[in-house]
Amino acid sequence: MVRIACGDLRERVDIKSRVTTTGTGQPATGYGTFIAENVPARVVSKAGAEGLRGDEISATATVDVWMRYNSLVTPKMAIIFGTRTLHIIRAYPINGRDNFMICECREDV
């Protein structure tokens, strides 16, 4: 059993849904509609990696975001933490539903 208290949720994050626009040319994916704003959370950096993609170096960071359970949060959303956009890879409850949840996220740096 994971022990977490409400006092551990010291940061504030926003949760946005993914929006795909199909204007002229290629469809563009971004994040538009706020699902929740100013959500208490705990943001924990887990790992980072760099690699070559074509001729440029790309970097990614793996981050866990702990928050109160919210059934609306899915992997098709992003968490905005300050200037960072964290793409949700997996969201699952801990200690049972209606308690807390962890969102495993990826950030393209």
PEBELLIN-V686523 format. One record per residue. N is the residue number from 0. RES is the residue in three letters. PSI is psi in degrees with one decimal (none if undefined). Layout:
BEGIN
[[N,RES,PSI] [N,RES,PSI]]
END
This chain:
BEGIN
[[0,MET,131.2] [1,VAL,132.0] [2,ARG,121.7] [3,ILE,140.5] [4,ALA,158.1] [5,CYS,-29.5] [6,GLY,-14.6] [7,ASP,-15.7] [8,LEU,79.0] [9,ARG,-18.6] [10,GLU,165.5] [11,ARG,133.5] [12,VAL,161.5] [13,ASP,147.7] [14,ILE,126.6] [15,LYS,151.7] [16,SER,157.9] [17,ARG,138.2] [18,VAL,131.5] [19,THR,123.7] [20,THR,137.3] [21,THR,75.0] [22,GLY,-139.9] [23,THR,139.6] [24,GLY,-144.1] [25,GLN,144.5] [26,PRO,139.5] [27,ALA,135.8] [28,THR,132.4] [29,GLY,-172.9] [30,TYR,126.9] [31,GLY,-71.2] [32,THR,130.4] [33,PHE,127.3] [34,ILE,-42.7] [35,ALA,142.3] [36,GLU,149.4] [37,ASN,46.4] [38,VAL,127.8] [39,PRO,132.9] [40,ALA,167.2] [41,ARG,120.0] [42,VAL,120.2] [43,VAL,116.9] [44,SER,130.8] [45,LYS,-51.0] [46,ALA,168.6] [47,GLY,157.1] [48,ALA,153.8] [49,GLU,147.5] [50,GLY,169.0] [51,LEU,131.6] [52,ARG,102.0] [53,GLY,-124.0] [54,ASP,4.9] [55,GLU,155.3] [56,ILE,130.2] [57,SER,142.1] [58,ALA,142.7] [59,THR,150.3] [60,ALA,140.4] [61,THR,130.1] [62,VAL,137.9] [63,ASP,135.3] [64,VAL,118.2] [65,TRP,135.7] [66,MET,172.8] [67,ARG,149.1] [68,TYR,133.0] [69,ASN,114.1] [70,SER,-12.7] [71,LEU,-16.7] [72,VAL,124.9] [73,THR,168.1] [74,PRO,-5.1] [75,LYS,18.1] [76,MET,174.2] [77,ALA,152.5] [78,ILE,127.1] [79,ILE,118.0] [80,PHE,97.6] [81,GLY,-118.8] [82,THR,1.7] [83,ARG,137.4] [84,THR,115.7] [85,LEU,114.6] [86,HIS,122.8] [87,ILE,125.3] [88,ILE,-41.7] [89,ARG,137.5] [90,ALA,126.1] [91,TYR,148.9] [92,PRO,151.1] [93,ILE,152.9] [94,ASN,29.8] [95,GLY,158.8] [96,ARG,162.5] [97,ASP,27.3] [98,ASN,-97.6] [99,PHE,164.3] [100,MET,158.8] [101,ILE,133.2] [102,CYS,116.0] [103,GLU,124.5] [104,CYS,159.8] [105,ARG,137.1] [106,GLU,126.2] [107,ASP,116.6] [108,VAL,none]]
END
